[in-house]
Amino acid sequence: MRRFVALFLCLAFCPAGYAESVRLLFAGDIMLDDGPGRVVAAGRDPLAPFAGVLADADYRIGNLETPIANGGKALENKIVVFRAKPAVAPLLSRYFDAVSVANNHSGDYGKAAFLETLGHLDRAGVRRFGGGRNLADAHAPLWIEKNGLRIAVLGYNEFKPRSFEAGPQTPGIAWSEDDQVIDDIRAARAAGADIVIPFMHWGWERETEPCERQRVFARRLIDAGADLVVGGHPHVTQGAEYYRGRLIVYSLGNFVFDGFDFPEAQHGWVLRLTLDRQGLRAWDTVVAHMDDEGVPHPVSGVKSPCGDRADARAGRLRVCANP
């Protein structure tokens, strides 16, 4: 009712061209093989504990850290490989509107399984970005049009193997080539994006602080026109900061994942953003704790980074307790 009243008042009194805010959610690594896969096979829902948090957003994005396929062959020269069953795709669609496939596990079972993954996602109604049937498809933005706002989200991977990269006529992921990423940001802006967000798969695993490469490149992306930068891959959270009044969240850590024996990898952040045409209005992170099966549970009362537009302009971060 409150949102309806706000919309009515805006239509009656706001100037032409006004856009409502959009609540956008990012989750970290989603791996639906192994422990979480067994949960699904047993008829249980590994995302149910987070249903309320995920439902309270206009658009929800995660990093799909596994192919979804029956076919394909595991890469022989890769130590850790994942492959989730197709049954996880409809479950994923209950909670997520889109996923990035720009990561170092999308190609674990080869290009045939990668193409099968894209098909399962398409049929389930889950949009995907950061990978595709060819190079142009892999670099195409995820366009989100909500409440009069146009948001472009771009996905890139820069952790080996590079053999997963898409070619002009071959399927694969979008590789993080510096000049290409910057060109994509500028192209999205030229195509009418009000907000541009690169979603990066970068950094070193288990490192709780971003490396110099992440810090330098994040700033270059903002200098090139990105409104904020979100990252993942290290399996741990890596902190957040403002640069030129714009937010950088270096790593969200894990969201649905098992098999880690150190506490930092058993906690992740779910990032909640409120955006309008002026950029980032407010944001916070909800702490997710993964149990032994890799199922995430929201942790209440735990302090995690948050902020608003005033904090961004002042270059200041705060901590807030999760609800």
C-alpha positions in Angstrom: 0.0 0.0 0.0 2.8 2.4 0.9 4.5 1.9 -2.5 1.2 2.5 -4.3 0.7 5.7 -2.4 4.2 6.8 -3.2 3.7 6.0 -6.8 0.4 8.0 -6.9 2.0 11.0 -5.3 4.9 10.9 -7.7 2.7 10.7 -10.7 0.7 13.6 -9.4 3.5 15.9 -8.2 6.9 14.8 -9.4 8.5 16.4 -12.5 8.4 14.7 -15.9 11.1 12.1 -16.3 11.3 11.2 -12.6 12.3 7.6 -11.9 11.4 5.6 -8.8 14.1 3.8 -7.0 15.0 0.2 -7.7 16.0 -2.3 -5.1 18.7 -4.5 -6.6 20.2 -7.6 -4.8 23.5 -9.3 -5.5 24.4 -12.7 -4.0 27.8 -14.4 -4.1 28.9 -17.8 -5.4 26.0 -20.3 -5.9 27.3 -23.8 -6.3 24.4 -26.4 -6.6 26.5 -29.6 -6.9 27.9 -31.7 -4.0 26.2 -30.8 -0.7 23.6 -28.4 -2.0 23.0 -30.7 -4.9 22.2 -33.5 -2.5 19.8 -31.3 -0.7 17.9 -30.6 -3.9 18.0 -34.4 -4.8 16.4 -35.1 -1.4 13.5 -32.8 -2.3 14.6 -30.0 0.0 15.1 -26.3 -0.9 18.6 -24.9 -0.1 17.4 -21.4 -0.7 14.3 -21.5 1.6 16.0 -19.9 4.6 16.8 -16.8 2.5 13.3 -16.7 0.8 12.2 -13.5 2.7 15.4 -11.6 2.0 15.4 -12.6 -1.7 11.7 -11.7 -2.1 12.2 -8.2 -0.7 13.9 -6.9 -3.9 12.9 -5.7 -7.3 15.6 -7.7 -9.0 18.0 -10.5 -7.8 21.3 -11.5 -9.3 23.8 -14.2 -8.3 27.0 -15.8 -9.5 26.3 -19.3 -10.8 29.5 -21.2 -9.9 28.6 -24.4 -11.8 27.4 -25.7 -15.1 23.9 -27.2 -15.1 24.0 -30.2 -17.4 23.7 -33.9 -17.8 26.2 -34.0 -20.6 29.8 -33.0 -21.1 33.1 -34.4 -19.9 35.0 -33.2 -16.9 38.2 -31.3 -17.8 41.2 -33.6 -17.0 43.6 -30.9 -16.1 41.3 -29.1 -13.5 41.5 -30.2 -9.9 38.0 -29.1 -8.8 35.1 -29.4 -11.2 31.3 -29.0 -10.6 28.2 -30.0 -12.5 24.7 -29.5 -11.1 21.7 -31.5 -12.2 19.1 -29.8 -14.5 16.5 -30.1 -11.6 18.2 -27.1 -10.0 17.3 -24.7 -12.8 13.6 -24.3 -11.9 14.5 -24.0 -8.2 17.0 -21.2 -9.1 14.2 -19.4 -11.0 12.1 -19.1 -7.9 14.6 -16.8 -6.3 16.8 -15.2 -8.9 16.0 -13.2 -12.0 19.5 -13.4 -13.5 22.9 -15.0 -12.9 26.4 -14.3 -14.1 28.2 -17.2 -15.8 31.5 -15.3 -15.9 33.6 -17.5 -13.6 36.2 -20.2 -13.5 33.7 -23.1 -13.2 31.2 -22.5 -16.0 33.4 -24.5 -18.4 34.2 -27.4 -16.0 32.5 -30.0 -18.3 33.4 -28.4 -21.6 31.5 -26.3 -24.2 28.7 -28.8 -24.8 27.8 -28.7 -21.1 28.1 -24.9 -21.1 25.7 -24.6 -24.0 23.4 -27.0 -22.1 23.6 -24.7 -19.1 22.5 -21.8 -21.2 19.5 -23.8 -22.5 18.4 -24.8 -19.0 18.6 -21.2 -17.8 16.7 -19.9 -20.8 13.9 -22.5 -20.3 13.7 -21.8 -16.6 13.3 -18.0 -17.3 16.6 -17.1 -15.5 18.5 -14.5 -17.5 22.2 -14.9 -17.8 25.1 -12.6 -18.6 28.9 -12.7 -18.7 28.8 -15.6 -21.1 27.0 -16.8 -24.2 27.0 -18.6 -27.5 29.7 -16.3 -28.9 31.9 -13.3 -28.0 29.2 -10.7 -28.7 26.6 -12.6 -26.7 29.1 -13.1 -23.8 29.8 -9.3 -23.6 26.2 -8.2 -23.9 24.9 -6.3 -20.8 22.1 -7.6 -18.7 19.6 -4.9 -19.2 17.2 -4.3 -16.2 14.4 -1.8 -16.9 12.4 -1.1 -13.7 10.4 1.9 -12.5 11.7 4.1 -15.3 15.4 3.2 -14.6 17.7 1.5 -17.1 20.5 -0.6 -15.4 23.2 -2.4 -17.3 25.1 -5.1 -15.5 28.2 -6.6 -17.1 30.0 -9.8 -16.0 33.7 -10.7 -16.4 36.1 -13.4 -15.2 39.8 -13.1 -14.8 40.7 -16.3 -13.1 42.2 -19.2 -15.1 41.6 -21.2 -17.2 41.2 -18.8 -20.0 40.2 -21.6 -22.3 36.6 -20.9 -21.1 36.6 -17.6 -23.0 34.1 -17.1 -25.7 35.3 -16.7 -29.3 33.8 -14.8 -32.2 31.9 -18.0 -33.2 32.3 -20.2 -30.2 30.6 -20.3 -26.8 32.1 -19.3 -23.5 32.5 -16.6 -20.9 33.5 -12.9 -21.1 37.1 -12.5 -20.2 38.3 -9.5 -18.2 40.5 -7.8 -20.8 40.9 -4.3 -19.4 40.3 -2.2 -22.5 37.4 -4.4 -23.5 35.7 -4.0 -20.1 36.1 -0.2 -20.3 34.8 -0.2 -23.9 31.7 -2.2 -22.7 31.0 0.2 -19.9 31.2 3.2 -22.2 29.0 1.4 -24.8 26.4 0.6 -22.2 26.3 4.3 -21.2 26.0 5.4 -24.8 23.1 2.9 -25.3 21.1 4.7 -22.6 22.1 3.1 -19.3 21.3 5.2 -16.2 23.4 2.9 -14.0 26.3 0.7 -15.1 27.5 -2.1 -12.8 30.5 -4.4 -13.6 30.2 -7.7 -11.7 33.8 -9.0 -11.5 35.1 -12.5 -10.8 38.6 -11.7 -9.6 41.2 -11.8 -6.8 42.9 -14.6 -5.0 41.1 -17.4 -3.1 41.0 -17.2 0.7 42.5 -13.7 0.7 40.4 -11.5 3.0 41.9 -8.3 1.5 41.7 -7.3 -2.1 45.0 -7.4 -4.1 46.5 -4.4 -5.8 45.1 -5.5 -9.1 41.6 -5.4 -7.8 42.0 -2.0 -6.2 43.6 -0.4 -9.3 41.2 -1.9 -11.8 38.1 -1.1 -9.7 39.1 2.6 -9.8 39.7 2.4 -13.5 36.2 1.1 -14.0 34.7 3.9 -12.0 36.9 6.4 -13.9 35.5 4.9 -17.1 31.9 5.5 -16.0 30.8 2.6 -13.8 28.5 3.7 -11.0 29.6 1.0 -8.6 31.7 -2.2 -8.8 30.7 -5.6 -7.3 33.1 -8.6 -7.1 33.4 -12.2 -6.1 35.5 -15.4 -6.5 37.8 -15.4 -3.4 35.2 -17.5 -1.4 35.6 -14.9 1.4 34.4 -11.4 1.9 37.0 -8.7 1.2 35.5 -5.4 2.4 34.1 -2.4 0.7 35.1 1.2 0.2 34.1 4.4 -1.7 36.2 5.9 -4.5 35.1 9.3 -5.9 31.9 8.8 -3.9 31.1 5.5 -5.6 30.9 2.1 -4.0 33.3 -0.8 -4.5 32.4 -4.2 -2.9 35.5 -6.3 -3.6 34.1 -9.8 -2.8 30.7 -11.0 -1.6 32.1 -14.4 -0.7 30.1 -17.6 -0.9 26.3 -17.8 -0.8 25.4 -21.5 -1.5 28.5 -23.6 -1.1 30.0 -26.5 1.0 33.3 -28.1 1.4 35.3 -25.3 3.1 37.1 -26.0 6.3 37.8 -22.4 7.4 35.3 -20.0 9.0 35.8 -17.1 6.6 34.4 -19.2 3.7 31.4 -20.2 5.6 30.1 -16.6 5.7 29.1 -14.4 2.8 27.3 -11.1 2.1 24.1 -10.5 0.3 24.3 -7.0 -1.1 21.2 -4.9 -1.2 21.2 -1.7 -3.3 18.7 1.1 -3.6 19.3 2.9 -6.9 17.8 5.9 -8.8 19.0 8.1 -11.6 21.4 9.9 -9.3 23.1 6.6 -8.6 23.4 4.8 -5.3 20.8 6.0 -2.7 21.5 3.4 0.0 22.9 0.0 0.5 23.6 -2.7 3.1 24.8 -6.3 3.4 23.0 -9.2 5.0 25.3 -11.9 6.4 24.8 -15.4 5.2 26.1 -18.4 7.2 26.5 -21.7 5.3 25.8 -24.9 7.3 27.7 -28.2 6.6 25.4 -28.9 3.6 26.2 -25.5 2.1 22.8 -24.1 2.8 22.8 -20.3 3.6 21.0 -18.9 6.7 20.6 -15.2 7.4 22.4 -14.1 10.6 20.5 -11.5 12.6 22.2 -8.9 14.8 25.6 -9.2 13.1 27.2 -6.0 12.0 28.2 -5.7 8.3 29.0 -2.8 6.0 26.2 -0.4 5.0 25.9 3.2 3.8 23.8 5.8 1.9 24.2 8.6 -0.5 25.5 11.0 2.2 28.1 8.4 3.2 29.2 7.9 -0.4 29.6 11.6 -0.9 31.6 11.9 2.3 33.8 8.8 1.4 32.7 7.2 4.6 31.5 3.6 5.3 29.4 2.6 8.3 28.5 -0.7 9.9 24.9 -1.7 10.6 23.3 -4.7 12.3 21.4 -7.1 10.1 17.6 -7.1 10.8 
